[in-house]
Amino acid sequence: MKVAIGGPLKVAFRPWVEGLENIPAEGAAILASNHLSFSDSFFLPAVLDRKVTFIAKAEYFTTPGVKGRLTAAFFKGVGQLPVDRSGARGAGEAAIKSGIEVLERGELFGIYPEGTRSPDGRLYRGKPGGLARVALATGAPVIPVAMIDTEKIQPPGKVMPKLMRPGIRIGKPLDFSRYHGMEHDRFVLRAVTDEVMYEIMKLSGQEYVDMYATAAKRQIADAAKAAKEAEKATRDAEKKQTEG
């Protein structure tokens, strides 16, 4: 997949990279990145010599038919792990378990602390469960990563990507061994997550928003719905006035 996908990506988009020396040549490490685009999970592995394993929703691996099988083969090939989001605690516990298994094999585990793509290019508050618990349970160093301008390549709703140079900044590894054995302390989880997000913010230069991206998406959707309803009400009122 590095040859079939990574090679053409690097040739077509020529991503620039800073901080490659911060990726260990071997051994477990967590790559904690901001999340601007669907393509983030392809550009980051493309510029690294080592395999990076991310998590993906299980639906990508279970869709029936020829298209479903091809999609499953693609995501497996690029190092994505299926996560079943059903159940009482859903994707969070599944992601933690998957991350620990990857790191125990001495591999690189990629995670997006925001939990979802940024709706507007800003950096949102990191969710404390997955990243911090995996880091403290395994002792693996956390390497902050900033994806730059990937959201401009293929914005939501656009089919054809725009040829431009995205960037990737890789920070120095963060050691949280001082919190060993405290992976169930919510204050420690919050502190670890906030420290990582601060480093990502410094690398990316993004404006930081102290709320979860999922909440921001709900606000944006609600605002769009309200605007649509207001527009409809205005049209209805104008129509009644004309008829009257």
N, C-alpha and C positions, 0 to 999 in steps of 0.2 A: 504493500500500500504506500510505503514511503516513495517507491519508484513511480508507481502508477498515479498517485495523487500529489504527494509531496513535491516531486520533481516539476511537474507542470505548474503547480501553484507558485513555486519559487521563480520559475522562468517567466510566467505571465505577470505576476504581481510584484516581484522583486522586493519582498518584505525586508526592512532593515531591522537589525537586532543589536541590542546593547546588553552586556552582562552575561554572555554565554559561559564565561568562566565560573559563574556562580552555580552552574549545574554540575553536580558531582558525576565523575566518570562511572561510578558504580555505587550501589547501596541505595537504601530507601530514602525517599524525600517526597514532600508534598508540594505541589505547585498550586498556589492559591492565586487566582487571577480575577480581575474584573471581567464583566461579561457584557459585551456590546453587540455581538452578532453571532448568528448560527455558525459562522465560519471560524470563530475563535478556536474551536476544538480541532480544526484542521491546520490553521496557520502555525499554532504553537508546536505541535508535534513535527510539522514539516521542517522546522529550522533546527530541531534537535537530533542528535545522533541516536539517542536512546528512545525506547518506546515509552509513551505516556498513556496511561489508562484513565479514561473518564467514565462517568456513569450516564446512562440514558434511560428514558422511560421504557418499560417493558413492551409497550405497544409497538415500538419500532422492530421488535424481534418476533412478534406473534401474529402479525397481519397475514391473513391467508392469501393464496394465489401467487402467481408468478412474480408480480410486483412486490408482494410481501416478502417472498423468499430472497429476492434480489436486495431489498432494503436491509433485511436481517444480515445477509452476507456482507454487505457494505459496512454496516456498523460494527460487526465483529472484526472485520478486516482492519478498521482504523482504530481498534483498541477500545471500543465502547463496551461497557458492561450493562446488561439489562437490570433495571431496578423495578420491582413490583411495588406500585404506589398504593395498593389496597391494604386493608387491615387497619387496626386501631391507630398505629403510629406511622403508618404509611412509609413514604420514601425516606424519611429521616433515618430510621433504624436500618433500613436496607442499604442506604448509602454508607452508613458508618461501618456496617459489617463488610461491605464490598471493599471499602477503603483499607480497612485493617488487613484483609486478606492479601490485597495487592502489595501493601508495604511489608508484610511479613515475608513475602517472596523476594524482598530486596529491590522492588521496582519503583517507578515514579507514578504517583497518583495525582491526577489533576482534579481540582474542585473549584467551583465558583461560589464563594461565601455569600454573595448576594442572593443566591438561590434561583434567580431567573435573570433574563436579559434586562438591562437598563431600558426603561421606556423612552428616555430622552437624552441619553448620553452622559448623564451625571452619575456619580458614584453613590450607591445607597448603602445603608447600614447592613453589616454582615450578620447572618443568622448564626447564633452561637453553638448550635447543636453539632452539626456535622464536622466542620473543620477542626474546631478545638478538641472535640472528643476523640477524633481519630489521631490528632497530633499527640495528645496526652496519653492515650492508650498505647501508642506504639513508640513514642520517643523520637519519632522521625522529625528532622528539621523542616521548617516551613519556609518555602522560597516564594516571596511575593512577586507577582508578574503583572505587568500592565500592558494590555492590548491597546494600540493607538490607531484610531480612525477606521477600525474594521467595520463599524456600523455604516460608514459612508460607501462601502463597496456594494452592499446589497441591502438597502433599507427594507423594512417590512412591507410586503406587498409588491416589491419589484422582482421581476423574473430574471432579467439579465443583469449580471454584475457589472460594475464600473471598474475599468482597469485603472488602478492607482496603487501607490505604495503604502501599505499599512506598516505599522511599527510594533516592535515588541521590546519592552524593557524588563530585564530580569534583575531583581534585587538580591542582596546578600541574604544567606540563610538565617532564619530566626530560630534561636534555641529556647525551648520552653521547658527544659528539664527541671527547672526550679519548681514547677507545678506538678511534678510526678506524683501519681496516685490521687490527684485531686480532680479527675475528669468528671466527677458528679457534682462538683461545687459550681452552682450557676454563676456566682460572682467571678470565679476564676475563668469559666468558659467565656463570659462576657469580656473580661480583661484581655484574654488571649486573642479573641476575635477582633476587638477594637484595635489592638496593637498591629495586627496584620493589615486591617483596613487602612490604618494610618500610613503604613509603608506603601500600600498600593496607591493611595491618594498622592503621595509624594512622587511616585514613579510616573503616574498617569497625568498628573496636573488637572484632574477632573475636579469639578465642584462637588463637595460632599453634602449629602442630604441625610439628616439623622432620622430616617424612617425606612421601613422595608420597601423594597421595589414592588413587591406584590400589592402593598397598600397603595402605592403611588399609581399603579396600573388601574386599581379599582377607582381611584379618584378621577383619573383621566377618562375612564369609561363612563363613569357617572356624569361627568361634566359634558361629555359628548352627547350622552343620552338626553340630558337636560336641555342642551342647546338645540337638539333636533326637535324635542317636544315644543320648545318655545317658538321655533321657526314654524312648526306646523300650526300652533295656536295663532300665530300672526297671520299666516295664510288663510286660516279658517275665518278669522275676524275680518280680514280684508274682503273675503268672498261674500260674507254675510252683508257687509256694508255695501258692496257693489250690487248685490241682489236686492237690497232694501231700497 
